[in-house]
Each structure stands twice: as structure tokens, then as C-alpha cells.
């Protein structure tokens, strides 16, 4: 009975270690370079529609700000900030270089 529980625990632990390894790898920082949308399969016109949609949300007061970051295969094709960092003071939102998410 004890051996069966021990094997079950070892089996579960190895899955957990494997899962943690995959998650850590998936969140490792990447370096990005700029590219034209069409070079990685995006439509520049559709990205402009996204800009217009987000700007309208800000202009209509439905959202104080928004940031877009669109990339594929390590190539950034769209990175923009809309709206205000401080709505009361009308301080514009600034783009920051993407970084690894904090825990």
C-alpha cells in the first residue's frame, strides 16, 4: 500500500516538475524586432481599423487608455498607446518597451 502511494506521489511530482519547466520556458523573455505587417501575414488596413476602434473608445470615454502589441515570429508589427496615463491631468499614455511580466 505504501509503495503504491509513493509511486503515485512520484508520478504526480514528475508531472508537476515537467509542467513548471514548460511554463517557465513559455514565459522566458524574447527579443523582438520591427517588421512590416504584410511580411508576417498581417493586414496593415485591419491594424488601422484597430487603431480607429481603440481611439474611439478613448474619445467616447469608454476606456481611459489602451495599448496594443501585435507580434508574430518575434517580429513586432503594431505597438501603440492610446488615451491617458492620468485622465484628470490629461497626461498621455506612453508606450513602454515590453518586458517580462512581474509575478
N, C-alpha and C positions, 0 to 999 in steps of 0.2 A: 504494500500500500504506500509506504513512504517513498519508494523508488518511483512509483507511478506519479506521485505528486511532484517529486523532484524533477523528473523528466518533463512534466507539464510546465513547471516553472521555468526550466532552462529553455524550453521551446518558445514560450511566450517572451522571455527576456531576449532571446536572439532576434525575434521579430521586432521587438521594440528598438533594439540597437540598430537593426537594419533600417527601420523607419526613420529613426533620428538621423542616421547617416544620409539618407535620401533627402530629408527636409533641410539639413544643413547645406548640402550641396546645392539644392534648389534655390537657397537664399544667398548664395555667395555673390559678392559684388561683381558686376560686369562693367566692362568699359564700352562706351558707345561712341559711334561716330555719326556725323550728319550725312544724310543722303536725300536725294530727290524721291518723293513718294512713289513715282512710277517704277523706280529701279527695284523696289521690293514688293510691288504688287498693290500699292495703294493709289487711290484716285485723289489728285490734288483738288479737284472740284468738290468732292464729298468732304474733304477736310475743311474746305472753305465754308461749306454748309454747317459743319460742326461749329466753326468759329462764330458764324452768324447766330446760330441757335443759343450758344452759351452767352454771347454778348447780349442777346435779347433777354435772357433770364436775369442777367445783372441789371440791365437798363429798366426792366419792369419791376425790379425789387423783389424778385422771387428767390434770388440767391445773392449773397454778398460777394462771392467770388467763386472762381473755378480755375483749375489748372488741367491742361491736357498734356499727356506724354504718350506718344504713339511711336512704337519701335518694332522692328522685326529683324531677326537675324543680327542683332547688335547694331542696327542702323536706325538712328532717330530720324523720323520724317515729319514730326509735328511736336512742338513743345512751346506752349503759350500759356500766359496767365491773363485772367480777366477779372475785373472788379477791384475790390478794395481790401487792403490788409486791415485798415481801420475805417469802418464805414462812417462813423461820426466825423472823423477828421478828413475823410475822403483821401486817405493815403493809398496810393495804388499798390496793388499786389505785385510783388516782384517774383520772377522765376528764380528758383534756386537750382543748382546743379543736383540732379538726382543722386541719392546716396542710399546706402544700405539701411533698411528700416531699423529703428531702435526697438529694443524689446520692451 
